[in-house]
Amino acid sequence: MKIFITGTTSGIGRQLALDYHESGHAVIAVGRSATALKALANQGMHTLELDLLDREATLRNLTDRNDFDMTFLMDVQAASQAIRKGIEKKQAEIHFPKKLTWGMKAVALLPRSLWAALARRMVTS
């Protein structure tokens, strides 16, 4: 299975990358430290030096390379506004974009065996 893991240059993200790689999975390790990423690359992992908080770099290196429509993509300002609105309303859950989160809630209502089968069909190895 191909696994995309962020925060792989230290801590839990690094350990997850090492564990999955050791288990035979193809790991794409993302992080900010070139030195730490080089150590992971030397172990055979694909690496991407990227600060996910840098919107332009994220768009250039990830989003813009997709060959499919990003239906639920929203900009930082809209996401921030949705979070603030939810907090101000004292909501227990904050949904943004609503199409995605309501769809996920609908899937969660299905029996586990059914949604697990659907998820397996979506995974490519």
Steps between C-alpha positions, in 0.01 A plus 500: 500500500615857436491712815539880509621617843560858607726610783748221431815685601445440872277349765196289424498578129859376465429181694187431291703542182768262627244241617299502178814489286634209704167320445552522124277794416599774254533807722493857374662691786425873522676744731693824531848379594712413196754320719240279668331427167833399347539237774156360409582510128819304572277227643305484173205729567370760259532841662361847446642804677196717560355733762127429482432841656648662187186518286675577171753220544225255592295596195804477273630168636177317574165647399596630155645161405171316549339364186154508659254765610553619858130544578546579868800732474456829683732788567654581836279804564178301441620219726596745774163673472315166526699404811442839668128487417471154654686604815290815539183289474648264764457207264634165617597416140619736230429397142690636204445448222154377593463280190800297611424471870132415452601239242745351748231493769266320260765236426557456876133400537556198275584165660875472562541208261348703216700820547818300560443320168444834327819640651702195390376548142622860504853412611756440230819311568 
